[in-house]
Amino acid sequence: MDVLCVMNIRLERVIIRCWKLFFFCIVICLFAFAASVHAQQSPLIENSLGAPFRIRDYTFPSFLVLGFAPAPAAPLGRGHSAVEFHYSVTSNFQVSPEVEDYLKQSRGGARRPLDDADVAFILGLPQGQSYYIDGEFSMTEFVVHWGLTERLDLGVGVNYIHYGGGLLDGFIFDVHDAAGVGQQGRDYVSDDYVQVVLGRDGGRDVVLLDRPTDGGLSDPGIFLRYAFPGKDGWNFNFATGIKIPLADENKFLSTGSWDIGFQLVIDKRFTSDALILNLGAVLPGEFKQTNFNPPTLPFINVNWIHRYKDWTNTRFFLQAFLAEHPYRELVDSELSDLEIQLTAGLKWDTSLGIIGLGLTENFLNFDNTPDIALHLTWGMLK
């Protein structure tokens, strides 16, 4: 039996290495093709409304799976390229009502992080009530796009994830206190901690009492986008992507598995406005560090862009993101409800590129999405 297990492990490693080599060769061929083509007129550069903010699901642990950013339907065009830099910092705090009541009764008015006794109580609750997710993290995305043909684009992205920081914890606490909306349990625990406790049947509990790492590179993603011919201001695009598990899953920089997904873009252009609808789904692999097989993760992005008449270099963005939580089948509370996040922001065309500032809030459901996220973005088309 032991010999068979060793042989299976070795076979799995050989298969994974072959897949990595195969995709590496495909990417190299695509890069070579992109460098060899001659530039044509770019539909995306012609349309100065540009692309929405790269908003994705920032709940824990969704940010470790393949992420599709909202995007316009227009292709780059053969021979053109684009570079995007997007920084987001966000704060997650989701606890069950039972855990919140326990924290209220056990703290005696003091704030402190979870200890072993707290973990034992949380894991002793029935599955569905046994969860606590608290942590601030930031993600820096760097993405490069190439126009391979008039309609086909290639994109490659890599993320740097940083756990902790404390930039938003105190701010969120003060805002909630001033607005009188309650803290949902934040007032019983310390700021700037990364702690996760999730009770699961079969002894497969998830316990994280300290940040797994200060930061590191996450798994790269590769995307192909194909633009269909448009008509009467309507444009359509289909994208597919894959995430390659290269980062360290034990430091929560990767799930340790391959992900695949797709996205359909429906794009309507007006004189000074654009309405962009992105619909898609990600089929994530196993979260190997926690032995968890998440369900399919569908998502919808609704984006509205407006260019000001008097300030033609300034655009206003309003974006709504809807998604399903990966833990939705393990819990029995608002964590299993539909995630809804709203983002507003501005972008400016400058001589140094396109610069943007955005803010994401969870106006409709406080208990299953990040409280707030701040975004800084820079991009350039050529």
N, C-alpha and C positions, 0 to 999 in steps of 0.2 A: 504493500500500500504506500509506504514511504517512497519507494522508487518511482511509482506512478505519479505521485504528487510532485516529486522533483522534476520528472520528465515533462509534466504539464506546465510547471512554472517556466522551465527553460523554453518550451515551445511557445508559450505566451510572450516571452521576452523577444524571441526571434521574430514572431509575427509583428509585434509592436515596432521593432527596429526596421523591418521591411516596409511597414506603412510609413514610418517617418522618412525613410530614404525615398520612397515613392513620391510623397508630397513635396519633399525638398527638390527633387528633380523636376516636378511639375512647375513649382514656383520659379525655379531658375529658368526654365524654358519660357514661361510667361514674361519674366523680366527681360530676357533676351529679345523676345518678340516686341515688347513695349519700346525697347530702345531702338529698334530697327525701323519702326513705322514713321511716316512723315505726318506732321501736324496738319489738321484741318480745322475749320472753324468750330469753336466749342459752343454748344447750346447752353451749357451751364454758365460759361463766362459771359455770354450774351445777356443772360437774365440776371440782373444785378440784385434780385431779392435774396439769392443765396440759399444756404442750407440751415435747417433748424439747429438748436443746441443738441449736443450729443447726450441726451437724457436716456438713462436706462434704469433698470431695477437695482436700487442701492440697498435693499434689505439684505440682512445676513441670512443665508450665505449666497444669495442670488448673484452677487457681484463676482462670484468665482466661475460662473458658467458663461457660455458664449453670449455675447451681448450685441444686439443689432441697434445701431443708432438710427434715429429718425433721419430720413434723407429725402431730397427731392427726386423726381423721376428723371429729370434731364441728365443725359450722360455727359461725361467730360469731353468726349470727342477724341478721335485718333490723334496720338502724339502729344496730348495735353496731360498735365498732372496736377495734383493737389496735395497739400500737406496740412494736417490738422493737429493742433495741440489743445487738449481739453483737460482742465483740472477741476475736480469736484471734491468737496469735503462735506461729510454728512454725519448725522448722529442717529443711531438706532436705539430705541428703548421700547421693548415690547414684553409685557408680563401678563400672566393670567390674573383674573380678579382674585383667585384664591391665594396666589403668591403675593399680590399686593396687600391683601388683608393680613397675611402672615408678617410681612415686613412692617406694617403699621403697628402690629401688636408686639413685635419682638425688639424693636429699635429703641423704645423709650425716649423718643424725641431726638436721638442722635443719628448721624449719618455715617455709615461705614460700608465697605465692600462685603460681598458674600464670603462666608467662611465654610468650613466643612459641615458644621451643624446646619447652616442654611441649605447647603446642597442636599444633605440627607432628608430634610423636610420636603424640599421641592421634588426630589425623586420618589418620595413616598406617596405623592399625590397620584390619583388615577391618570393614565395617559389621556391627554387632551387638556388637562389642567396643569401639567407638570412642564412648564417652560418659563424661561427667563432669558432675555436677550438684551444686552446693554453694551454699547461700544461706539466710539467715534472712529471713523476711518476716512482716509482720503485716497483718491484714485487719480493718477495722471495717465492720460491716454495719448499715445502718439500713433498717428495713422497716416499712411501714404497711399494715394490712389493714382492709378495710371489708366489712361484711355487706350485700350488695346485696339479697338475698331471704332467705327462711328457710333456703335450702340453698346459695346461691351467694355466694362471697366473692371479692373482688378484692384483690390484693396488689401493691405496688410497692416495689422495693428498690434501693438504690444502695450501692456499696462504696467504701471508701477503702483503697488498697493502699500499704503502706510497705515498701521494700526495705532490708535491713540492720538494724542495731541492736545485734547482739552480745549480746543478753540471754541467749540459751540456749546459744550455742556452748561457752563455758567450762564451764557447768553440765553439759552432756551429756558433754563430755570427762572431767570429774572423776567423774561417775557411772559411765561405762563403765570407767574406770581402776580405781575402787574395786570394782566388781563383777567385774572380770576377764573381761569379755565381748569385749574387743578394740575397736579404734577404726574398723575397716573403711577405714582410710586417712586418717582425720581427723588423726592424729598427724604427718602429713607436710605439711600445709598450714596457712595462717594462719587465725585466727578472723576473723569479721566481714567476709567477702568474699562477693560475689555473682558467681559464675563458672559458666558453662555452656559445654560443648563437646560437640557431637554431630556425628559424621561420617555423612554421607548420600551416596548415589550421585548422580552427575550434578552434582557441584559445588555442592550445595545445603546445605553445612555450616552449622551454627549455632555461632557463637562469640560469647561474651559474657564479657569479662574484667573488667568493672566494673559496678556497679549502674546500670541504665538510667535511673533517676531516684530521688530520695529518696522520692517518694510523690505520689499524685494520685488523683482520682476514676476509678473504673472504669466499665464499661458498666452502665446500669440494666437491671433485669429486671422484667417484668410477668407476673403469675400470676393464673389463674382456677381456683378450686376449687369442685367441686360435691359435696355430701354426699348419699348415697343413704339411703333409710330403713333404720334399723337394726332388729335383732331379736335377742332373748335375749342382750343384751350385746355383740353383734357390730355393728360399724359400718364403713361403706365410704365412700371418698372418691376422686374422680379429679381430678387437677390437670394443667393444661397451662401452659407458660410460654414466653416469648420474650425473648431478650437483644438489645438494640438497640446497634449499634456506634457509639458517640458519642465514646469516649475515644481517646487517642493510642496507636496500636499500636506506634509506634517507641520509646515509653518503656515498653513491655511493661505497659501498663495496659488493653489491649484486644487482641483477636485481629484486629480490623478487619472482622469478619464477623458476620452474624446467626446466632444459635443458636436452636433450638427443642427442646422436650422435653416429657416427660409423667411423671407419678408416680401410682401406685395406692397407696392407703392401706387397710390392713386393721387394724382396731382392736378389741381385746377388753378390756372393762372388768370389773373385779372390785370387791370392797368397798373395798380399800385399795391395789389394784395395777392396772396397765394393761400390756398387751402390744401394741405397735404395730409393724407391719411396713410398710415403705415400699419399693416396687419401682418402678424407672423407668429411663429412658434419655434421654440427651441426644444430639441430632444436631448436632454442632458444624460451623460453617463453616470456611473456610480460615484458617489462621494466616498472615495476610498478611505479617507482619514476617519470617517464615522460609520462606514459600512451602511450607507443609506442610498437607496435607489429612488431619486425624486421622480415625480410624474412629469408628463409633458407640460411645458410652461408657455402658454399662449400670451400674447401681448398686443396692445393697440396703442398707437400714438396718433393723436389728432393735433395738428399744428396749423396755426394761422400766423402769417407774416404780413406786416404792413410797412410800406415805405412812405415816409413823411414827404409831403409835397414841397415844403419849404426847406427841408433838410434832407436832400436826396441821398446823402451818404449815411443816413441813420435809418435803421429799421427796428420795429418793435415786434417781439415774438411772444405769443401766448400758446402754450403747449399743455396738453392733457395726456397723461400716461396711465394706462390701465393694464394690470397684470395679475397673475395668480401666484400666491406664495408657495415656495417649494415644500413647506411644512404643513400645507393646508389639510392634508389627510391625517395628520398626527395630532391635531389640536381640536379643541371644542370651544371656540371663542371667536372674537373679531379677527384673530390672526388668519382664520380660514376664509374671511370675506374677500371680496374683490379689492385689490389695491388700487387706489386712485390718488395720483399726485398731480399738482398743477405747477407749472413753471412760467414765469414771466421774465423777460430780459430784453436787452438792447444790444445791437451790433453796429459797429461803425466801420466804414471803409476808410482806411488810412494809407499813407505811402509805405507803411511798414507791414501792411496786410490787413486782414479783417479781425478786429478785436471785439470781444463780447463779454458782457457781465449778465449773469442770470441768478434767479432765486427760485428754489422749489419748496413748496409747502404742502402739508397733508391736511387740507381744510375739512375733508369729509370723514376721515376715519383715522383717529389718532393712534389706535392700538396695533396697527399692522403695517405701518409704513414709517420711514424715517421722519422725524419731526421737521427737519429743515435740511436743505442742501444749498451750498453756495457754489457757483460755477464761474470759471474764468476760461475763456477760449481764444485761440488765435489760429488763423488759417490763411493760406495763400494759394491762389490758382495761377497757373501759367500754361 
